[in-house]
Amino acid sequence: MDFFAVSKIFWFLVAPSNLLVLLAALALILIAFGAWRFARVLFAASVLGLLVFGFSPAGNYIYFPLEERFPLFKDDGRPVDGVIMLGGAEVPEVGLARGVPAFADAGERAIAFADLARRYPEARLAFVGGSGKLAGEEGAEAKMIRASLPDLGIAASRVAFEDKSRNTEENAVFAKALLQPKPGERWLLVTSAAHMPRAMGCFRQADFPVTAYPVDFRTAGPDGLWGNFSRAAVGLDFTDTGVKEWVGLVVYYLTGRTDALFPAP
């Protein structure tokens, strides 16, 4: 079993929302076998975790340092030779079935990609992403973006597609093989702000220098972290996404997939 498959199975088991539900299920099983004392501990931990990570600001504090790591891009007048958008914002199983663009929370990636295509008409454009799902259709993310180009106002002839990569490491390695960047070229990397540290670490490890163009911010800044979540599902989603990035940073660094534990500008 390769790294991609192992990582997907591992994350399914340790994602905070999944883990808390699994703890409650295990508690019910233990009750059936008469292990009341241990079952009560597990059930209490599950309920407490769901309350804390579902409604408290904990998810904001997990997420915020990731988003703050790389600053917003500011055009300094230097030429931009290329723009890379990483996959992950698309919902291809919906969009391809219905024949319309479909994007998830990270849809700002596509908006930024279209904006940069207009601002830098001479820049090369590339979409990098196949499918991040264990049993997903190969190349589904690239197919979704290709079908969305008319709505984004981008000519298909301008975009190079990499449709085999399944994770961030493969994004970087396959992008370099496809685009063959030349020394001194300036490439902008468009991805979610919280994902940017891991993405930058992978591109640096692949010896593909890129400039961070973070989008898809989900926290309001240091003054807006204390607000509670009105729905547990939202708080748990923040927690899951933030923890996934922190775990990914550690695992990628320990396995040599990034050049630093917490890549910085």
C-alpha positions as CSV (number, residue, x, y, z in Angstrom):
1,M,0.0,0.0,0.0
2,D,1.5,3.4,-1.0
3,F,1.8,6.5,1.0
4,F,-1.3,8.1,-0.5
5,A,-3.6,5.2,0.4
6,V,-2.1,4.9,3.9
7,S,-2.5,8.6,4.5
8,K,-6.1,8.5,3.5
9,I,-7.0,5.6,5.8
10,F,-5.0,7.1,8.7
11,W,-6.7,10.5,8.3
12,F,-10.2,8.8,8.3
13,L,-9.4,7.3,11.7
14,V,-7.8,10.3,13.3
15,A,-9.8,13.2,11.9
16,P,-11.2,14.8,15.1
17,S,-14.8,14.6,14.1
18,N,-14.5,11.0,13.1
19,L,-12.4,10.1,16.1
20,L,-15.0,11.5,18.5
21,V,-17.8,9.7,16.9
22,L,-15.8,6.4,16.8
23,L,-15.1,6.9,20.5
24,A,-18.9,7.1,21.2
25,A,-19.5,4.0,19.1
26,L,-16.8,2.1,21.0
27,A,-18.4,3.2,24.3
28,L,-21.7,1.7,23.2
29,I,-19.9,-1.6,22.2
30,L,-18.2,-1.7,25.6
31,I,-21.6,-1.2,27.4
32,A,-22.9,-4.2,25.5
33,F,-20.1,-6.2,27.0
34,G,-20.6,-4.8,30.5
35,A,-17.5,-2.6,30.6
36,W,-19.4,0.3,32.1
37,R,-16.6,2.2,33.7
38,F,-14.4,2.5,30.7
39,A,-17.4,3.1,28.5
40,R,-18.4,6.1,30.6
41,V,-14.9,7.6,30.2
42,L,-15.0,7.2,26.4
43,F,-18.5,8.5,26.1
44,A,-17.8,11.5,28.2
45,A,-14.6,12.2,26.2
46,S,-16.6,12.0,23.0
47,V,-19.3,14.4,24.1
48,L,-16.9,16.8,25.6
49,G,-14.8,16.8,22.5
50,L,-17.8,17.4,20.3
51,L,-18.9,20.3,22.4
52,V,-15.5,21.9,22.7
53,F,-14.5,21.6,19.0
54,G,-18.0,22.0,17.7
55,F,-19.0,25.2,19.5
56,S,-15.9,26.9,21.1
57,P,-13.4,29.0,19.2
58,A,-10.8,26.1,19.4
59,G,-11.0,25.6,15.6
60,N,-10.1,29.2,15.0
61,Y,-7.0,29.0,17.1
62,I,-5.9,25.8,15.4
63,Y,-6.5,27.3,11.9
64,F,-5.2,30.9,12.4
65,P,-1.4,30.3,12.6
66,L,-1.5,28.3,9.3
67,E,-3.3,31.2,7.5
68,E,-0.9,33.8,8.9
69,R,2.3,32.0,7.8
70,F,2.5,33.5,4.3
71,P,1.3,37.1,3.6
72,L,-1.0,38.2,0.9
73,F,0.7,38.7,-2.4
74,K,1.5,42.3,-3.4
75,D,2.3,43.1,-7.0
76,D,5.7,44.8,-6.9
77,G,5.9,45.3,-10.7
78,R,8.1,42.3,-11.4
79,P,7.0,40.1,-14.3
80,V,5.0,37.0,-13.6
81,D,6.0,34.2,-15.8
82,G,3.4,31.7,-14.7
83,V,0.4,30.9,-12.4
84,I,-0.3,27.5,-10.8
85,M,-3.6,26.7,-9.2
86,L,-3.7,23.6,-7.0
87,G,-6.7,21.3,-7.1
88,G,-9.0,20.7,-4.2
89,A,-11.6,23.4,-4.5
90,E,-13.7,21.4,-7.0
91,V,-16.6,19.1,-6.4
92,P,-16.3,17.1,-9.6
93,E,-18.7,14.3,-8.7
94,V,-21.4,17.0,-8.7
95,G,-20.2,19.4,-11.4
96,L,-19.4,16.7,-14.0
97,A,-22.7,14.9,-13.3
98,R,-24.8,18.1,-13.8
99,G,-22.7,19.8,-16.4
100,V,-22.1,23.0,-14.4
101,P,-19.1,24.3,-12.3
102,A,-19.2,23.0,-8.7
103,F,-16.8,24.3,-6.1
104,A,-16.5,23.8,-2.3
105,D,-15.3,26.2,0.4
106,A,-12.0,26.8,-1.5
107,G,-13.7,28.2,-4.6
108,E,-11.7,31.4,-4.2
109,R,-8.8,29.5,-5.8
110,A,-10.7,29.5,-9.1
111,I,-11.7,33.2,-8.7
112,A,-8.0,34.2,-8.1
113,F,-6.9,32.0,-11.0
114,A,-9.2,33.8,-13.3
115,D,-8.2,37.2,-12.0
116,L,-4.5,36.5,-12.4
117,A,-5.1,35.2,-15.9
118,R,-6.5,38.7,-16.8
119,R,-3.9,40.7,-14.9
120,Y,-1.0,38.8,-16.5
121,P,-2.1,38.0,-20.0
122,E,1.4,36.8,-21.0
123,A,1.8,34.4,-18.1
124,R,1.6,30.7,-18.5
125,L,-1.3,29.1,-16.7
126,A,-1.4,25.7,-15.1
127,F,-3.9,23.6,-13.2
128,V,-2.4,20.9,-11.0
129,G,-4.5,18.1,-9.5
130,G,-6.0,14.8,-10.4
131,S,-8.1,13.4,-7.6
132,G,-7.5,13.6,-3.9
133,K,-9.9,10.8,-3.1
134,L,-8.9,7.2,-2.4
135,A,-11.5,5.9,-4.8
136,G,-11.9,9.0,-6.9
137,E,-12.0,9.2,-10.7
138,E,-8.5,9.8,-12.1
139,G,-8.2,13.4,-13.3
140,A,-11.6,14.4,-12.0
141,E,-10.4,17.7,-10.6
142,A,-8.7,18.7,-13.9
143,K,-11.8,17.7,-15.8
144,M,-14.0,20.0,-13.6
145,I,-11.7,23.0,-14.1
146,R,-11.4,22.4,-17.8
147,A,-15.2,22.4,-18.1
148,S,-15.3,25.6,-15.9
149,L,-12.9,27.6,-18.0
150,P,-15.6,29.3,-20.1
151,D,-17.3,30.5,-16.9
152,L,-13.9,31.8,-15.6
153,G,-13.2,33.6,-18.8
154,I,-10.0,31.7,-19.6
155,A,-9.2,30.3,-23.0
156,A,-8.5,26.6,-22.7
157,S,-5.4,27.0,-25.0
158,R,-3.7,29.0,-22.2
159,V,-3.9,26.3,-19.5
160,A,-1.6,23.4,-19.1
161,F,-3.2,20.5,-17.1
162,E,-1.6,18.1,-14.8
163,D,-4.2,15.5,-13.9
164,K,-2.4,12.6,-12.2
165,S,-1.3,14.0,-8.9
166,R,-3.2,12.9,-5.8
167,N,-1.6,14.8,-3.0
168,T,0.5,17.9,-2.4
169,E,3.9,16.2,-2.8
170,E,2.8,14.9,-6.2
171,N,1.4,18.3,-7.1
172,A,4.9,19.8,-6.8
173,V,6.8,16.9,-8.4
174,F,4.4,16.5,-11.4
175,A,4.1,20.3,-11.9
176,K,7.8,20.7,-12.2
177,A,8.0,17.8,-14.7
178,L,5.1,19.3,-16.8
179,L,6.1,23.0,-16.7
180,Q,9.9,22.7,-16.8
181,P,10.4,26.1,-15.1
182,K,13.5,28.0,-16.1
183,P,15.9,29.6,-13.6
184,G,14.8,33.1,-12.6
185,E,11.2,32.6,-13.7
186,R,8.5,33.9,-11.3
187,W,5.6,31.5,-10.7
188,L,2.7,32.3,-8.5
189,L,1.2,29.4,-6.5
190,V,-2.5,29.7,-5.8
191,T,-3.9,27.6,-2.9
192,S,-5.8,28.0,0.3
193,A,-3.9,30.1,2.9
194,A,-4.0,27.3,5.5
195,H,-2.6,24.8,3.0
196,M,0.1,27.2,1.8
197,P,2.8,26.2,4.3
198,R,2.7,22.5,3.3
199,A,2.4,23.4,-0.4
200,M,5.4,25.7,-0.3
201,G,7.4,23.1,1.5
202,C,6.7,20.5,-1.1
203,F,7.5,22.9,-4.0
204,R,10.8,23.8,-2.4
205,Q,11.6,20.2,-1.8
206,A,10.9,19.5,-5.5
207,D,13.3,22.4,-6.4
208,F,10.5,24.4,-8.0
209,P,10.7,28.0,-6.6
210,V,7.3,29.6,-6.4
211,T,5.8,32.7,-4.8
212,A,2.9,32.2,-2.5
213,Y,-0.5,33.6,-3.5
214,P,-2.8,32.5,-0.6
215,V,-6.5,32.7,-0.9
216,D,-9.5,31.1,0.8
217,F,-9.0,32.7,4.2
218,R,-11.5,31.4,6.8
219,T,-10.5,33.3,10.0
220,A,-11.1,37.0,10.3
221,G,-7.8,37.8,11.8
222,P,-6.4,38.1,15.3
223,D,-9.3,40.2,16.6
224,G,-11.9,37.8,15.4
225,L,-10.7,34.5,16.9
226,W,-12.8,34.4,20.0
227,G,-16.2,34.1,18.4
228,N,-18.1,30.8,19.0
229,F,-19.6,28.7,16.2
230,S,-23.4,28.6,15.9
231,R,-23.3,25.1,14.5
232,A,-21.2,22.2,15.6
233,A,-20.7,21.1,12.1
234,V,-18.9,24.3,11.2
235,G,-16.6,24.2,14.3
236,L,-15.8,20.6,13.7
237,D,-15.0,21.4,10.0
238,F,-12.6,24.1,11.1
239,T,-11.0,21.7,13.6
240,D,-10.7,18.9,11.0
241,T,-9.2,21.1,8.3
242,G,-6.7,22.7,10.7
243,V,-5.6,19.5,12.4
244,K,-5.2,17.9,9.0
245,E,-2.7,20.5,7.9
246,W,-0.7,20.3,11.1
247,V,-0.6,16.5,10.9
248,G,0.3,16.8,7.3
249,L,3.2,19.2,8.0
250,V,4.6,16.8,10.6
251,V,4.2,13.7,8.5
252,Y,5.5,15.3,5.3
253,Y,8.6,16.7,7.1
254,L,9.4,13.4,8.8
255,T,9.1,11.5,5.5
256,G,11.2,14.0,3.6
257,R,8.4,15.5,1.5
258,T,8.9,19.1,2.7
259,D,12.0,21.1,3.4
260,A,11.0,22.3,6.8
261,L,8.6,21.4,9.6
262,F,6.7,24.7,9.3
263,P,7.8,26.4,6.0
264,A,8.1,30.2,6.2
265,P,8.4,33.0,3.7
